[in-house]
Amino acid sequence: MDTESVRHAYRRWAPVYDYTFGQVADAGRKHAVKIINKRKGRVLEVGVGTGLSLPAYGKHLTVTGIDLSPDMLDKARQKVARKKLDNVDGLHEMDASALGFADESFDTVVAMYVMTVVPDPEKVMRELERVCAPGGEVILVNHFSQEHGVRGFLERKLANFADLIGWHAVFEPERVLICDDLRLVERRPLWPVGLFTMLRFVKEPGFGVAPQAAREFLAKGRKTGRQAVGAAHAASSSAPRKEAFARRMLDSNYWRSLYRRLQSQLAER
């Protein structure tokens, strides 16, 4: 799917969205907004659509929304005017993979039912990370596919109709777990029957600074574990120590502690 395919698909959806998919996605939307309402500051909703979530945000929050579809945004602007939502700072037609905001502009960034729609989800995740302030949160509500069972079978069949239905039925969670500064703190299946999942990240600059070699070692270790038992047994004496070392290299708390110790030593000099 390219951007024009997305616009075309949601031009068709805009008149009926609130009464169709909007109803199916209602539980996940309410859950995310309930969490966001416990926070303060500026909120960016990426993929605001027809603005179904806008009336639910707390008045103490300043909310900005963006969407690629002008038809969906027209519906959102009508809601803002009709309901007099003074805390909505602006609604902008914008590509989520090239956000027109400065770095660290928002305390909370939320994207609901967006990642399976955009042509380049990895690029969008980088943008969500960029505009989120340190200590802020990035929240996703999204469909993630299954490999097996009836649902997995149906998702693979639907994958051929992405341009028609306006979203990717086959979408793995690994595609959004890519940002160095975003630490996943919560993963929650949502109604209906776990079809959607909420992922909540906290932005911690430096969280992903561990050497790539450590990641590669862990991946190699998992692969080795699936090989012949005899070969695995021969390497078992040193593997636990190496894996423990690699996990330390991946632990952001270890790097922050080391940084603080170095700062302390430099200050003493």
Accessible surface in RSA format (square Angstrom, percent):
REM  Atomic radii and reference values for relative SASA: ProtOr
REM  Chains: A
REM  Algorithm: Lee & Richards
REM  Probe-radius: 1.40
REM  Slices: 20
REM RES _ NUM      All-atoms   Total-Side   Main-Chain    Non-polar    All polar
REM                ABS   REL    ABS   REL    ABS   REL    ABS   REL    ABS   REL
RES MET A   1    44.80  23.2   0.18   0.1  44.62 106.2   4.28   3.6  40.52  53.7
RES ASP A   2    83.09  58.2  79.34  79.0   3.74   8.9  36.96  87.0  46.12  46.0
RES THR A   3    44.52  31.7  43.81  44.4   0.71   1.7  21.70  29.1  22.82  34.5
RES GLU A   4   105.63  60.6 103.55  78.3   2.08   4.9  59.05 114.2  46.58  38.0
RES SER A   5    27.67  23.4  20.55  27.4   7.11  16.4   7.97  17.0  19.69  27.6
RES VAL A   6     8.99   5.9   8.99   8.1   0.00   0.0   8.99   7.8   0.00   0.0
RES ARG A   7    54.79  23.0  54.19  27.6   0.60   1.4  11.81  16.1  42.98  26.0
RES HIS A   8    97.66  53.4  97.52  67.8   0.14   0.3  69.56  71.7  28.10  32.7
RES ALA A   9     0.03   0.0   0.00   0.0   0.03   0.1   0.00   0.0   0.03   0.1
RES TYR A  10    31.68  14.8  31.68  18.0   0.00   0.0  17.49  13.1  14.20  17.5
RES ARG A  11   110.17  46.3 102.72  52.4   7.45  17.7  48.90  66.8  61.27  37.1
RES ARG A  12   102.04  42.8  81.79  41.7  20.25  48.2  69.76  95.3  32.27  19.6
RES TRP A  13    69.71  28.0  68.38  33.1   1.33   3.1  66.16  35.3   3.55   5.8
RES ALA A  14     6.71   6.2   3.15   4.9   3.56   8.1   3.15   4.4   3.56   9.4
RES PRO A  15    82.03  59.8  64.93  59.2  17.10  62.2  65.19  53.8  16.84 104.7
RES VAL A  16    69.84  46.0  69.84  63.2   0.00   0.0  69.84  60.7   0.00   0.0
RES TYR A  17    23.20  10.8  23.20  13.2   0.00   0.0   8.25   6.2  14.95  18.4
RES ASP A  18    27.52  19.3  26.53  26.4   0.99   2.3  10.87  25.6  16.65  16.6
RES TYR A  19   173.64  81.1 151.45  86.2  22.19  57.7 105.75  79.5  67.89  83.7
RES THR A  20    56.40  40.1  45.64  46.3  10.76  25.6  54.39  73.1   2.01   3.0
RES PHE A  21    55.05  27.5  51.42  31.9   3.63   9.4  53.79  32.6   1.26   3.6
RES GLY A  22     1.50   1.8   0.00   N/A   1.50   1.8   0.08   0.2   1.41   3.2
RES GLN A  23   111.63  62.4 102.37  74.8   9.26  22.1  33.66  71.7  77.97  59.1
RES VAL A  24    61.09  40.2  57.92  52.4   3.17   7.6  60.97  53.0   0.11   0.3
RES ALA A  25     0.35   0.3   0.00   0.0   0.35   0.8   0.35   0.5   0.00   0.0
RES ASP A  26    44.82  31.4  44.82  44.6   0.00   0.0   9.79  23.0  35.03  34.9
RES ALA A  27    37.57  34.5  26.89  41.5  10.69  24.3  31.82  44.8   5.75  15.2
RES GLY A  28     0.21   0.3   0.00   N/A   0.21   0.3   0.00   0.0   0.21   0.5
RES ARG A  29    18.74   7.9  18.74   9.6   0.00   0.0   5.89   8.0  12.85   7.8
RES LYS A  30   129.94  63.4 123.54  75.8   6.40  15.2  78.06  70.3  51.88  55.3
RES HIS A  31    49.11  26.8  44.31  30.8   4.80  12.3  31.21  32.2  17.90  20.8
RES ALA A  32     0.00   0.0   0.00   0.0   0.00   0.0   0.00   0.0   0.00   0.0
RES VAL A  33     3.74   2.5   3.74   3.4   0.00   0.0   3.74   3.3   0.00   0.0
RES LYS A  34   137.41  67.0 131.48  80.7   5.92  14.1  78.21  70.4  59.20  63.1
RES ILE A  35    30.17  17.2  29.62  22.1   0.55   1.3  29.62  21.3   0.55   1.5
RES ILE A  36     0.00   0.0   0.00   0.0   0.00   0.0   0.00   0.0   0.00   0.0
RES ASN A  37    44.88  31.0  34.09  32.9  10.80  26.0  15.49  37.3  29.39  28.4
RES LYS A  38   159.96  78.0 122.68  75.3  37.28  88.8  82.69  74.4  77.27  82.3
RES ARG A  39    53.29  22.4  46.93  23.9   6.36  15.1  17.69  24.2  35.60  21.6
RES LYS A  40   168.56  82.2 160.72  98.6   7.83  18.7 103.17  92.9  65.39  69.7
RES GLY A  41    30.84  38.0   0.00   N/A  30.84  38.0  26.89  73.8   3.95   8.8
RES ARG A  42    88.93  37.3  88.91  45.3   0.02   0.0  42.12  57.6  46.81  28.4
RES VAL A  43     0.07   0.0   0.07   0.1   0.00   0.0   0.07   0.1   0.00   0.0
RES LEU A  44     0.00   0.0   0.00   0.0   0.00   0.0   0.00   0.0   0.00   0.0
RES GLU A  45     5.75   3.3   5.75   4.3   0.00   0.0   0.06   0.1   5.69   4.6
RES VAL A  46     0.83   0.5   0.83   0.7   0.00   0.0   0.83   0.7   0.00   0.0
RES GLY A  47    22.55  27.8   0.00   N/A  22.55  27.8  10.71  29.4  11.84  26.5
RES VAL A  48     6.44   4.2   0.00   0.0   6.44  15.5   0.02   0.0   6.42  17.4
RES GLY A  49     7.96   9.8   0.00   N/A   7.96   9.8   7.96  21.8   0.00   0.0
RES THR A  50     2.10   1.5   0.97   1.0   1.13   2.7   0.75   1.0   1.35   2.0
RES GLY A  51     0.00   0.0   0.00   N/A   0.00   0.0   0.00   0.0   0.00   0.0
RES LEU A  52    50.74  28.3  31.35  22.4  19.39  48.7  32.16  22.6  18.58  50.0
RES SER A  53     2.70   2.3   0.60   0.8   2.10   4.8   1.67   3.6   1.03   1.4
RES LEU A  54     1.21   0.7   0.00   0.0   1.21   3.0   0.00   0.0   1.21   3.3
RES PRO A  55    53.17  38.8  30.68  28.0  22.49  81.8  30.95  25.6  22.22 138.1
RES ALA A  56    53.76  49.4  33.50  51.7  20.25  46.1  43.10  60.7  10.66  28.2
RES TYR A  57     5.88   2.7   0.18   0.1   5.70  14.8   0.18   0.1   5.70   7.0
RES GLY A  58    17.43  21.5   0.00   N/A  17.43  21.5  17.43  47.8   0.00   0.0
RES LYS A  59   136.54  66.6 113.46  69.6  23.08  55.0 103.77  93.4  32.77  34.9
RES HIS A  60   103.16  56.4  67.75  47.1  35.41  90.6  67.75  69.8  35.40  41.2
RES LEU A  61     1.52   0.8   0.09   0.1   1.43   3.6   0.52   0.4   1.00   2.7
RES THR A  62    55.51  39.5  55.04  55.8   0.47   1.1  20.15  27.1  35.36  53.5
RES VAL A  63     0.17   0.1   0.17   0.2   0.00   0.0   0.17   0.1   0.00   0.0
RES THR A  64     2.40   1.7   2.40   2.4   0.00   0.0   2.02   2.7   0.39   0.6
RES GLY A  65     0.00   0.0   0.00   N/A   0.00   0.0   0.00   0.0   0.00   0.0
RES ILE A  66     1.67   1.0   1.67   1.2   0.00   0.0   1.67   1.2   0.00   0.0
RES ASP A  67    17.40  12.2  16.08  16.0   1.32   3.1   1.96   4.6  15.44  15.4
RES LEU A  68    24.05  13.4  20.99  15.0   3.06   7.7  20.99  14.7   3.06   8.2
RES SER A  69     1.63   1.4   1.63   2.2   0.01   0.0   1.63   3.5   0.01   0.0
RES PRO A  70    48.51  35.4  47.82  43.6   0.68   2.5  48.47  40.0   0.03   0.2
RES ASP A  71    45.26  31.7  41.46  41.3   3.79   9.0   6.44  15.2  38.82  38.7
RES MET A  72     5.48   2.8   5.48   3.6   0.00   0.0   5.48   4.7   0.00   0.0
RES LEU A  73     0.47   0.3   0.47   0.3   0.00   0.0   0.47   0.3   0.00   0.0
RES ASP A  74    73.41  51.4  70.85  70.5   2.57   6.1  17.76  41.8  55.65  55.5
RES LYS A  75    74.75  36.5  73.25  44.9   1.50   3.6  28.80  25.9  45.95  48.9
RES ALA A  76     0.00   0.0   0.00   0.0   0.00   0.0   0.00   0.0   0.00   0.0
RES ARG A  77   101.82  42.8  96.73  49.3   5.09  12.1  51.74  70.7  50.08  30.3
RES GLN A  78    98.35  55.0  91.52  66.9   6.83  16.3  37.08  78.9  61.28  46.5
RES LYS A  79    20.36   9.9  20.36  12.5   0.00   0.0  14.14  12.7   6.22   6.6
RES VAL A  80    30.47  20.0  29.56  26.8   0.91   2.2  29.56  25.7   0.91   2.5
RES ALA A  81    75.30  69.2  52.24  80.6  23.07  52.5  62.24  87.6  13.07  34.6
RES ARG A  82   154.67  64.9 124.52  63.5  30.15  71.8  78.79 107.7  75.88  46.0
RES LYS A  83   101.46  49.5  77.98  47.8  23.48  55.9  34.70  31.2  66.75  71.1
RES LYS A  84   162.11  79.1 148.86  91.3  13.26  31.6  96.41  86.8  65.70  70.0
RES LEU A  85    10.27   5.7   6.61   4.7   3.66   9.2   6.99   4.9   3.28   8.8
RES ASP A  86   136.51  95.6 103.87 103.4  32.64  77.2  42.45  99.9  94.06  93.8
RES ASN A  87    17.98  12.4   7.48   7.2  10.50  25.3  16.38  39.4   1.60   1.5
RES VAL A  88    19.06  12.5   2.17   2.0  16.89  40.7   2.17   1.9  16.89  45.8
RES ASP A  89    94.41  66.1  61.66  61.4  32.75  77.4   7.77  18.3  86.64  86.4
RES GLY A  90    16.05  19.8   0.00   N/A  16.05  19.8  16.05  44.0   0.00   0.0
RES LEU A  91    19.55  10.9   5.73   4.1  13.82  34.7   5.73   4.0  13.82  37.2
RES HIS A  92    74.33  40.6  71.33  49.6   3.00   7.7  44.90  46.3  29.43  34.2
RES GLU A  93    91.43  52.5  64.21  48.6  27.22  64.8  20.99  40.6  70.44  57.5
RES MET A  94    35.93  18.6  29.87  19.8   6.07  14.4  35.57  30.2   0.36   0.5
RES ASP A  95    50.24  35.2  45.32  45.1   4.92  11.6  17.28  40.7  32.96  32.9
RES ALA A  96     8.84   8.1   5.92   9.1   2.92   6.6   5.92   8.3   2.92   7.7
RES SER A  97    18.85  15.9  16.52  22.0   2.33   5.4   4.66   9.9  14.19  19.9
RES ALA A  98    63.55  58.4  47.12  72.7  16.43  37.4  52.71  74.2  10.85  28.7
RES LEU A  99    10.75   6.0   0.00   0.0  10.75  27.0   0.00   0.0  10.75  28.9
RES GLY A 100    60.34  74.4   0.00   N/A  60.34  74.4  33.53  92.0  26.81  60.0
RES PHE A 101    38.56  19.3  26.30  16.3  12.26  31.9  33.02  20.0   5.54  15.9
RES ALA A 102    75.35  69.3  56.90  87.8  18.45  42.0  67.68  95.3   7.67  20.3
RES ASP A 103    92.11  64.5  75.56  75.2  16.54  39.1  22.48  52.9  69.62  69.4
RES GLU A 104    91.54  52.6  73.47  55.6  18.07  43.0  10.38  20.1  81.17  66.3
RES SER A 105    27.24  23.0  10.21  13.6  17.03  39.2  13.12  27.9  14.12  19.8
RES PHE A 106     1.41   0.7   0.29   0.2   1.12   2.9   1.39   0.8   0.02   0.1
RES ASP A 107    50.01  35.0  49.55  49.3   0.46   1.1   5.40  12.7  44.61  44.5
RES THR A 108     0.03   0.0   0.03   0.0   0.00   0.0   0.00   0.0   0.03   0.0
RES VAL A 109     0.00   0.0   0.00   0.0   0.00   0.0   0.00   0.0   0.00   0.0
RES VAL A 110     0.00   0.0   0.00   0.0   0.00   0.0   0.00   0.0   0.00   0.0
RES ALA A 111     0.26   0.2   0.00   0.0   0.26   0.6   0.00   0.0   0.26   0.7
RES MET A 112    10.09   5.2   4.34   2.9   5.74  13.7   4.34   3.7   5.74   7.6
RES TYR A 113    23.77  11.1  11.87   6.8  11.89  31.0  13.59  10.2  10.18  12.5
RES VAL A 114    11.30   7.4  10.24   9.3   1.06   2.6  11.22   9.8   0.08   0.2
RES MET A 115     0.41   0.2   0.19   0.1   0.22   0.5   0.19   0.2   0.22   0.3
RES THR A 116     6.72   4.8   6.72   6.8   0.00   0.0   0.00   0.0   6.72  10.2
RES VAL A 117    15.29  10.1  15.29  13.8   0.00   0.0  15.29  13.3   0.00   0.0
RES VAL A 118    17.98  11.8  17.16  15.5   0.81   2.0  17.49  15.2   0.49   1.3
RES PRO A 119    56.81  41.4  31.00  28.3  25.81  93.8  31.91  26.3  24.91 154.8
RES ASP A 120    60.57  42.4  58.05  57.8   2.51   5.9  20.76  48.9  39.80  39.7
RES PRO A 121     2.84   2.1   2.84   2.6   0.00   0.0   2.84   2.3   0.00   0.0
RES GLU A 122    56.73  32.6  56.62  42.8   0.12   0.3  36.12  69.9  20.62  16.8
RES LYS A 123   109.52  53.4 105.25  64.6   4.27  10.2  55.51  50.0  54.01  57.5
RES VAL A 124     0.56   0.4   0.56   0.5   0.00   0.0   0.56   0.5   0.00   0.0
RES MET A 125     0.22   0.1   0.22   0.1   0.00   0.0   0.22   0.2   0.00   0.0
RES ARG A 126   110.13  46.2 106.99  54.5   3.13   7.5  44.26  60.5  65.87  39.9
RES GLU A 127    24.22  13.9  24.22  18.3   0.00   0.0   3.29   6.4  20.93  17.1
RES LEU A 128     0.00   0.0   0.00   0.0   0.00   0.0   0.00   0.0   0.00   0.0
RES GLU A 129    22.02  12.6  22.02  16.7   0.00   0.0   5.52  10.7  16.50  13.5
RES ARG A 130    68.22  28.6  60.60  30.9   7.62  18.1  51.47  70.3  16.75  10.2
RES VAL A 131     0.00   0.0   0.00   0.0   0.00   0.0   0.00   0.0   0.00   0.0
RES CYS A 132     0.00   0.0   0.00   0.0   0.00   0.0   0.00   0.0   0.00   0.0
RES ALA A 133    20.56  18.9  20.56  31.7   0.00   0.0  20.56  29.0   0.00   0.0
RES PRO A 134    68.43  49.9  46.64  42.5  21.79  79.2  47.03  38.8  21.40 133.0
RES GLY A 135    51.38  63.4   0.00   N/A  51.38  63.4  31.33  86.0  20.06  44.9
RES GLY A 136     3.53   4.4   0.00   N/A   3.53   4.4   2.89   7.9   0.64   1.4
RES GLU A 137    16.46   9.5  16.46  12.5   0.00   0.0   0.61   1.2  15.85  12.9
RES VAL A 138     0.00   0.0   0.00   0.0   0.00   0.0   0.00   0.0   0.00   0.0
RES ILE A 139     0.00   0.0   0.00   0.0   0.00   0.0   0.00   0.0   0.00   0.0
RES LEU A 140     0.05   0.0   0.05   0.0   0.00   0.0   0.05   0.0   0.00   0.0
RES VAL A 141     0.07   0.0   0.00   0.0   0.07   0.2   0.00   0.0   0.07   0.2
RES ASN A 142     0.23   0.2   0.23   0.2   0.00   0.0   0.09   0.2   0.13   0.1
RES HIS A 143     8.74   4.8   7.51   5.2   1.24   3.2   6.71   6.9   2.04   2.4
RES PHE A 144    12.35   6.2   8.55   5.3   3.79   9.9   8.55   5.2   3.79  10.9
RES SER A 145    22.00  18.6   5.17   6.9  16.83  38.8   1.03   2.2  20.97  29.4
RES GLN A 146    89.15  49.9  78.98  57.7  10.17  24.2  26.53  56.5  62.61  47.5
RES GLU A 147   128.94  74.0 113.75  86.1  15.19  36.2  45.91  88.8  83.04  67.8
RES HIS A 148   141.84  77.5 133.94  93.1   7.90  20.2  99.39 102.4  42.45  49.4
RES GLY A 149    55.99  69.0   0.00   N/A  55.99  69.0  42.07 115.5  13.92  31.2
RES VAL A 150   117.06  77.0 109.17  98.8   7.89  19.0 112.15  97.4   4.91  13.3
RES ARG A 151    59.05  24.8  53.49  27.3   5.56  13.2  41.89  57.2  17.16  10.4
RES GLY A 152     0.00   0.0   0.00   N/A   0.00   0.0   0.00   0.0   0.00   0.0
RES PHE A 153   102.43  51.2 102.38  63.4   0.05   0.1 102.38  62.1   0.05   0.1
RES LEU A 154    93.98  52.3  93.74  67.1   0.24   0.6  93.74  65.8   0.24   0.7
RES GLU A 155     8.84   5.1   8.84   6.7   0.00   0.0   8.69  16.8   0.15   0.1
RES ARG A 156   120.11  50.4 110.57  56.4   9.54  22.7  61.82  84.5  58.29  35.3
RES LYS A 157   115.68  56.4 114.32  70.1   1.36   3.2  57.43  51.7  58.25  62.0
RES LEU A 158    69.81  38.9  69.60  49.8   0.21   0.5  69.72  49.0   0.08   0.2
RES ALA A 159    41.18  37.9  25.49  39.3  15.69  35.7  26.73  37.6  14.45  38.3
RES ASN A 160   125.59  86.6  90.16  87.1  35.43  85.3  24.23  58.3 101.36  98.0
RES PHE A 161   106.10  53.1 102.68  63.6   3.42   8.9 106.10  64.3   0.00   0.0
RES ALA A 162    11.37  10.5  10.39  16.0   0.98   2.2  10.39  14.6   0.98   2.6
RES ASP A 163    85.11  59.6  77.02  76.7   8.09  19.1  30.20  71.1  54.92  54.8
RES LEU A 164   114.05  63.5 106.04  75.9   8.01  20.1 109.74  77.1   4.31  11.6
RES ILE A 165    35.56  20.2  32.92  24.5   2.64   6.4  35.45  25.5   0.11   0.3
RES GLY A 166     0.00   0.0   0.00   N/A   0.00   0.0   0.00   0.0   0.00   0.0
RES TRP A 167    66.75  26.8  66.66  32.3   0.09   0.2  57.44  30.6   9.30  15.1
RES HIS A 168    48.63  26.6  47.93  33.3   0.70   1.8  27.42  28.3  21.21  24.7
RES ALA A 169     0.35   0.3   0.00   0.0   0.35   0.8   0.00   0.0   0.35   0.9
RES VAL A 170    51.84  34.1  42.26  38.3   9.57  23.1  42.26  36.7   9.57  26.0
RES PHE A 171     0.58   0.3   0.58   0.4   0.00   0.0   0.58   0.4   0.00   0.0
RES GLU A 172    72.86  41.8  72.82  55.1   0.04   0.1  35.56  68.8  37.30  30.5
RES PRO A 173    20.24  14.7  20.24  18.4   0.00   0.0  20.24  16.7   0.00   0.0
RES GLU A 174   116.06  66.6 108.81  82.3   7.24  17.2  63.04 121.9  53.02  43.3
RES ARG A 175    80.01  33.6  76.46  39.0   3.55   8.4  22.94  31.3  57.07  34.6
RES VAL A 176     0.70   0.5   0.00   0.0   0.70   1.7   0.00   0.0   0.70   1.9
RES LEU A 177    77.69  43.3  46.51  33.3  31.19  78.4  52.27  36.7  25.43  68.4
RES ILE A 178    45.52  25.9  28.31  21.1  17.21  41.5  37.36  26.9   8.16  22.1
RES CYS A 179    13.84  10.5   0.72   0.8  13.12  30.8   1.21   3.1  12.63  13.6
RES ASP A 180    79.62  55.8  76.37  76.0   3.25   7.7  17.19  40.5  62.43  62.3
RES ASP A 181    34.75  24.3  34.75  34.6   0.00   0.0   0.74   1.7  34.01  33.9
RES LEU A 182     9.19   5.1   1.07   0.8   8.12  20.4   1.07   0.8   8.12  21.8
RES ARG A 183    86.06  36.1  86.03  43.9   0.02   0.1  20.02  27.4  66.04  40.0
RES LEU A 184    65.55  36.5  41.12  29.4  24.43  61.4  41.12  28.9  24.43  65.7
RES VAL A 185    51.05  33.6  14.96  13.5  36.09  87.0  22.41  19.5  28.65  77.7
RES GLU A 186    33.52  19.2  26.54  20.1   6.98  16.6  24.24  46.9   9.28   7.6
RES ARG A 187   129.80  54.5 101.52  51.8  28.28  67.3  35.47  48.5  94.33  57.2
RES ARG A 188   105.81  44.4 105.34  53.7   0.47   1.1  16.23  22.2  89.58  54.3
RES PRO A 189    95.91  69.9  82.06  74.8  13.85  50.3  82.40  68.0  13.51  84.0
RES LEU A 190    14.93   8.3   9.61   6.9   5.32  13.4  14.91  10.5   0.01   0.0
RES TRP A 191   157.02  63.0 146.82  71.1  10.20  24.0 125.03  66.7  31.99  51.9
RES PRO A 192    22.15  16.1  22.15  20.2   0.00   0.0  22.15  18.3   0.00   0.0
RES VAL A 193   140.51  92.5 106.99  96.9  33.53  80.8 123.37 107.2  17.15  46.5
RES GLY A 194    26.00  32.1   0.00   N/A  26.00  32.1  11.91  32.7  14.09  31.6
RES LEU A 195    54.11  30.1  53.30  38.1   0.81   2.0  53.57  37.6   0.54   1.4
RES PHE A 196     7.92   4.0   7.92   4.9   0.00   0.0   7.92   4.8   0.00   0.0
RES THR A 197    17.94  12.8  17.88  18.1   0.06   0.1   2.58   3.5  15.36  23.2
RES MET A 198     0.00   0.0   0.00   0.0   0.00   0.0   0.00   0.0   0.00   0.0
RES LEU A 199     0.66   0.4   0.66   0.5   0.00   0.0   0.66   0.5   0.00   0.0
RES ARG A 200    51.64  21.7  51.64  26.3   0.00   0.0   1.09   1.5  50.55  30.6
RES PHE A 201     4.89   2.4   4.89   3.0   0.00   0.0   4.89   3.0   0.00   0.0
RES VAL A 202    27.15  17.9  27.15  24.6   0.00   0.0  27.15  23.6   0.00   0.0
RES LYS A 203    12.82   6.3  12.05   7.4   0.77   1.8   4.19   3.8   8.62   9.2
RES GLU A 204    31.30  18.0  29.04  22.0   2.26   5.4  18.77  36.3  12.53  10.2
RES PRO A 205    74.05  54.0  56.66  51.6  17.39  63.2  57.05  47.1  16.99 105.6
RES GLY A 206    28.89  35.6   0.00   N/A  28.89  35.6  20.86  57.2   8.03  18.0
RES PHE A 207    54.82  27.4  51.50  31.9   3.32   8.6  51.50  31.2   3.32   9.5
RES GLY A 208    12.19  15.0   0.00   N/A  12.19  15.0   2.30   6.3   9.88  22.1
RES VAL A 209    83.85  55.2  58.80  53.2  25.05  60.4  66.36  57.7  17.50  47.5
RES ALA A 210    11.18  10.3   1.32   2.0   9.85  22.4   1.32   1.9   9.85  26.1
RES PRO A 211    56.01  40.8  45.44  41.4  10.58  38.4  56.01  46.2   0.00   0.0
RES GLN A 212   109.22  61.1 101.42  74.1   7.80  18.6  48.91 104.1  60.31  45.7
RES ALA A 213    68.78  63.2  59.87  92.4   8.90  20.3  61.02  85.9   7.76  20.6
RES ALA A 214     8.10   7.4   2.53   3.9   5.56  12.7   7.44  10.5   0.65   1.7
RES ARG A 215    96.85  40.7  91.20  46.5   5.65  13.4  29.73  40.6  67.12  40.7
RES GLU A 216   104.65  60.1  97.08  73.4   7.57  18.0  38.30  74.1  66.35  54.2
RES PHE A 217    64.51  32.3  59.71  37.0   4.80  12.5  64.04  38.8   0.47   1.4
RES LEU A 218    14.78   8.2  11.95   8.5   2.83   7.1  12.87   9.0   1.91   5.1
RES ALA A 219    48.97  45.0  42.97  66.3   6.00  13.7  43.76  61.6   5.21  13.8
RES LYS A 220   141.79  69.2 137.43  84.3   4.36  10.4  84.27  75.9  57.52  61.3
RES GLY A 221    32.85  40.5   0.00   N/A  32.85  40.5  23.23  63.7   9.62  21.5
RES ARG A 222   144.21  60.6 133.32  68.0  10.89  25.9  70.61  96.5  73.61  44.6
RES LYS A 223   126.26  61.6 125.69  77.1   0.57   1.4  68.20  61.4  58.06  61.8
RES THR A 224    43.51  30.9  43.37  44.0   0.14   0.3  31.61  42.5  11.90  18.0
RES GLY A 225    56.21  69.3   0.00   N/A  56.21  69.3  29.03  79.7  27.18  60.9
RES ARG A 226   184.37  77.4 147.42  75.1  36.95  88.0  78.15 106.8 106.22  64.4
RES GLN A 227    96.78  54.1  79.21  57.9  17.57  41.8  36.24  77.1  60.54  45.9
RES ALA A 228    69.69  64.1  52.48  81.0  17.20  39.1  64.68  91.1   5.01  13.3
RES VAL A 229   127.57  83.9 121.89 110.4   5.68  13.7 123.70 107.5   3.87  10.5
RES GLY A 230    53.37  65.8   0.00   N/A  53.37  65.8  40.85 112.1  12.53  28.1
RES ALA A 231    58.41  53.7  41.28  63.7  17.13  39.0  49.27  69.4   9.14  24.2
RES ALA A 232    34.29  31.5  26.95  41.6   7.34  16.7  28.56  40.2   5.73  15.2
RES HIS A 233   137.41  75.1 128.18  89.1   9.23  23.6  84.14  86.7  53.27  62.0
RES ALA A 234    84.00  77.2  49.45  76.3  34.56  78.6  59.27  83.5  24.73  65.5
RES ALA A 235    49.17  45.2  42.04  64.9   7.13  16.2  49.05  69.1   0.12   0.3
RES SER A 236    52.78  44.6  44.39  59.2   8.39  19.3  34.30  73.0  18.49  25.9
RES SER A 237    86.52  73.1  68.57  91.5  17.96  41.4  55.73 118.7  30.79  43.1
RES SER A 238    35.53  30.0  35.51  47.4   0.03   0.1  20.46  43.6  15.08  21.1
RES ALA A 239    40.74  37.5  38.16  58.9   2.58   5.9  40.55  57.1   0.19   0.5
RES PRO A 240    83.97  61.2  72.13  65.7  11.85  43.1  79.62  65.7   4.35  27.0
RES ARG A 241   168.40  70.7 158.40  80.7  10.00  23.8  78.27 107.0  90.13  54.6
RES LYS A 242   114.21  55.7 109.02  66.9   5.19  12.4  61.46  55.3  52.76  56.2
RES GLU A 243    65.92  37.8  65.92  49.9   0.00   0.0  11.93  23.1  54.00  44.1
RES ALA A 244    63.61  58.5  50.36  77.7  13.25  30.1  56.84  80.0   6.77  17.9
RES PHE A 245   127.53  63.8 121.58  75.3   5.95  15.5 127.03  77.0   0.50   1.4
RES ALA A 246     2.94   2.7   2.60   4.0   0.33   0.8   2.94   4.1   0.00   0.0
RES ARG A 247   131.52  55.2 125.33  63.9   6.19  14.7  50.51  69.0  81.01  49.1
RES ARG A 248   133.79  56.2 126.88  64.7   6.92  16.5  19.62  26.8 114.17  69.2
RES MET A 249    18.99   9.8  18.99  12.6   0.00   0.0   8.34   7.1  10.66  14.1
RES LEU A 250    45.84  25.5  28.96  20.7  16.88  42.4  29.28  20.6  16.56  44.6
RES ASP A 251    61.88  43.3  55.21  55.0   6.67  15.8  16.96  39.9  44.92  44.8
RES SER A 252     5.25   4.4   3.51   4.7   1.74   4.0   0.33   0.7   4.91   6.9
RES ASN A 253    94.16  64.9  90.73  87.7   3.42   8.2  24.89  59.9  69.26  66.9
RES TYR A 254    57.79  27.0  50.78  28.9   7.02  18.3  30.82  23.2  26.97  33.2
RES TRP A 255    67.02  26.9  63.25  30.6   3.77   8.8  63.56  33.9   3.46   5.6
RES ARG A 256    74.53  31.3  72.74  37.1   1.79   4.3  52.17  71.3  22.35  13.5
RES SER A 257    34.57  29.2  33.77  45.1   0.80   1.8  15.03  32.0  19.54  27.4
RES LEU A 258    50.19  28.0  50.19  35.9   0.00   0.0  50.19  35.2   0.00   0.0
RES TYR A 259   132.03  61.6 130.07  74.0   1.97   5.1  98.39  73.9  33.64  41.5
RES ARG A 260   140.08  58.8 135.25  68.9   4.83  11.5  61.76  84.4  78.32  47.5
RES ARG A 261   117.18  49.2 113.50  57.9   3.68   8.8  61.04  83.4  56.14  34.0
RES LEU A 262    89.41  49.8  89.23  63.8   0.18   0.5  89.23  62.7   0.18   0.5
RES GLN A 263    89.66  50.1  83.59  61.1   6.07  14.5  26.97  57.4  62.69  47.6
RES SER A 264    58.10  49.1  49.89  66.6   8.21  18.9  31.41  66.9  26.68  37.4
RES GLN A 265    95.76  53.5  93.84  68.6   1.92   4.6  29.55  62.9  66.21  50.2
RES LEU A 266   118.84  66.2 106.22  76.0  12.62  31.7 106.46  74.8  12.38  33.3
RES ALA A 267    87.82  80.7  48.32  74.6  39.50  89.9  61.38  86.4  26.44  70.0
RES GLU A 268   147.83  84.9 107.56  81.4  40.26  95.9  49.42  95.6  98.41  80.3
RES ARG A 269   230.92  97.0 163.53  83.4  67.38 160.4  76.76 104.9 154.16  93.4
END  Absolute sums over single chains surface
CHAIN  1 A    14599.9      12251.2       2348.7       8473.4       6126.5
END  Absolute sums over all chains
TOTAL         14599.9      12251.2       2348.7       8473.4       6126.5
